[in-house]
Amino acid sequence: MLGTLCTLITALTCVSAVTLVTQKPPVVTLSRGETATMDCNLGTVTNSAARWYKQIPGGVPQYILRNHRSYSSPQYGSGFSSPKFTSTHQTQTDYRLIISTVEERDSAVYYCSTWDGSVSENVFGQGTKLTVTSSSLPPPVLTVFPPSSAELQSNKASLVCLSTQSVPFVDVSWSAAGSPVSSGISTSTAVQQPDQTFQISSYLSIQTSDWNMDKVYTCRVSLGSQTSEKTINKSHCPTEDQ
C-alpha cells in the first residue's frame, strides 16, 4: 500500500501544468490620439514568443505581431506595422504591446498568447479591452421596445433597448421610476453592422403589474463623455392590442 502511494505521488509531481498567461490592465479607456499600453506575463514559459491578437466583438481574431527577447524587432501580421504597433519586453516572461495615436477603430479586445511546449498548447490571456473615445463621436442612438401582448398575459415581461453607436464598447444601465435597476438585466455583446456601426441589445425583465401601473423605465447608454437615454412607459407606448 505504501509503495502504491509513493508511486502515485511521484506520478503526480511529474504532471506538467499549463502555464497561466495574465494580462493587465483588463480595461483601457483613452481619448483619440493617446497611446495605449498593455502588459502580458507568460507565466512559466521563458523560451517562447508573446503573440498579440486584436478582436472586434463578433469578428475573427486578427494576428498583430509576435515578439521574443531574441528578436531585434517584432514580427508583424498582415495589415499591422510599426510605428503604430510595437512591442517591448521587460523580462523573459513580461511583454508589452504599445499602440500609438489610437483611433476609434482601434477599439477592440487585445489578446496575448504563447506556446507552452511542456503541454504542446497555445495559451491565451484573458484579454484587455480598449475603448477609444472622442468628443467628435456621435452619441448612441437608442430605440426602446415595449413588452409584447403575449408577454403581458404572464407575470413577467421584457423591455428591449437597442443601441447603435460607432464603437463596440458602451456602458448600459436601466432605471425604474428614477431608481437604478441592478438585477434582471441582460446585455448582449456588440454586433458590427454593414455600415461599420455597432449594435447592442439590452433586456430588462419587469413585473407586468409595474408596467400596468404606468411605471416609467429609462435605458441609458454612455460612450465616453456622450450619454443617451430613452424612456418608456405604458401610457406613452401602447401595446399592439390597444
N, C-alpha and C positions, 0 to 999 in steps of 0.2 A: 504493500500500500504506500509506504514511504517512497519507494523507488518510482512508483507511478506518479505521485505528486511532484516529485523533483523533476521528472521528465516533462510534465505539464507546465511547470513554472519556467523551465528552460525554453520550451517552445513558445510560450507567450512573450518572453523577453526578446525573442528573435523576430517577432512580427513587426514589420515596418508600418508606422502610421503615416498617413498622407500629411504633407505639410499644410500649415494654415497660412493662407495669404490674407493679409489685412490691409485695408485702405483707410486713409483719413485725409481730410475730414469727410464725413458722409454726405454733406451738403455744402455747396459753394454758390453764393449769390453775388453777382457782380454787375456793375454798370458797363455799358458798351465802351470799349477802348481800354479797359483794365486788363491785368494779367492774371490768369488762373494758374494756381499751383496745386497739385495733389500728390500725395505720397503713398508708396506701396512698400510693404515689408514682405519678403518672400519666405519668412519663417525659417525652416531648417534647410532650405535649398540655398547652396552657396555657389554652385557652378553652372547655373542655368541663367538664361537671359530673362529680363522682365519684358513682357509684351503688353501693349495698351490697345484697347478697342473702344470705339465710340458707338453707342446705340441710341437711336431716337426711338421713343416708345412705339411699338408696333412694327418697327423696322428691323432689318438684318444687321447684326454687329459688323462694323467696319474696322478693318485692321489699320491702326495708325502707324505704329513703329515698334521696334524692339531694341533694347539696349542691354549691354553687358559691360562690366567693368573693363574688359579687354578691348572693347571697340574704341576706335578713335572718334567715331560719331555714330549716332543711331542709324539703324537701317529702316527705311520707310516703306509703308504700303502705298498702293496706288491712290493718287489724289491727295496725299499728305506730304508735307516737306517743311524744311527749315526756311526761315526763322519762325514761321507761325507755330509749328510744333517742335518741341525739343525735349530731351530727357537728360537727367544727370543721375549720378549715383553717389551716395554718401558713404556706404559701407558695402560689404559683399552681398548684403541682403536688402539694403534700403535704396529705393529708386524713386525718382520724382518725374512727373510729367508737367511740362510748362506749356501753356497756350497763351500766346501773345496777342494783344489787341483784340480781345474777344468781341464777337458779334452775336446777334440774336440766333443765327443759325448754328452757333456752337453749343446752344442749349441741348443737353443730352446726358445720358448716364455713361460714365467712363469706367471701363473695367480693366484691371491689371491681372495678368495671369503669368504662370511659369510652368515649366515642365519638371515634374518630380520623378526623376529616374528610378528612385527606390521602389515606386509602385507603378511606374510606366503610365502616368496620368497627368493630364493638363489640368492645373488647379487655378480657379478664379477667385478673386476677391469679391467683396460684397458690392462694390461699385461706389462711385462718387457722382452725385447728381449736381450738374452745373446748370444754373439758370442765369441768363444774361438779360438784363432789363435796360430800358431806355425811355427817356421822357417822350420820345417821338413815337413810341409804340401806341397803337390804338388800344383803347380799353376793351376788355372782353365783351362780347355781345351775348346776352342771355335770353333764353326763352324758357318759361316755366309752364309745365303741362299739369292740368288738374287730374284727379283720380277719374277712372272710367266709371260709367254707370254700373258695370258689373261688380267692380271693386266695392262700391258704396252699398252693396247688398250685404256685405260682411262687416265685421267689427274693425277690420284694418284696411287701410288704403295707402296708396303711394303717390307722392308728388315727384315730378321729374324736372330737374334743372339742366338744360343743355347749354353749355358754354362753348363759344367759338372764339379762339384767340390765336395770336401769331407765334407763340412759343408753346412747348409741350407741358410746362410745369406751372401750375397756378395753385393758390390756396382757396378751397371751397368751404364755406360754412353756412349753416342754417340757423334761423331763429324763429320762434313761435311767439306771437303776441309780444314781441320785443325782447324776449329772453333767449339766450343762446341755447341751442339744442346740442347735446353731446352723445346721444345714442340714436339708433335706428337710421344711421346714415351709411350709405354705400356709394362710393365714388369710383368710377372707372379710371383706368389709365388713358392717356391721350391717344387719339387715333388721327393720324395725318390724313388730310383731305387732298383731293386732286389739285386744289388751288394753293397748296402748301400751308394752309392754316391747320389748326389742331382743334379737335372737339373732345370735350369731356362731358360725361353724363353723371349726375349725382342724384341719388334716390333718397327720399326721406319717407320713412314709414310713419304714418299718423293714425290716430284713432278716428274712425268715421264720425263719432259723436262730436269731436272737436271741429271737424270740417263743417258739420251741420250747424254748429253754433257760430259759424262765420269767423272762426279764429283766423288771424292774418299770419301768413308764413312768408319768410323772406329768404331768398337764396343770394348769397354774397360771394363774389369771386374777386380775388386780389392778384394782381400781376405787378410786382414791384410797388411803385407808388400809385399805380392805377387800380381803382376799385369800382366794380359794377355791381348793382344789386337790383333784384326784381321781386316784387311782392305778388302774392296771390291769395285770394280767399273766395269763398263760395259765391257771395253776392255779386262779385265783380267778374266771375268766371263760371257761368252756368254750365252744368253738365249736359251731355248730349241729349238727354231725355227731357230737358226742361224747355 
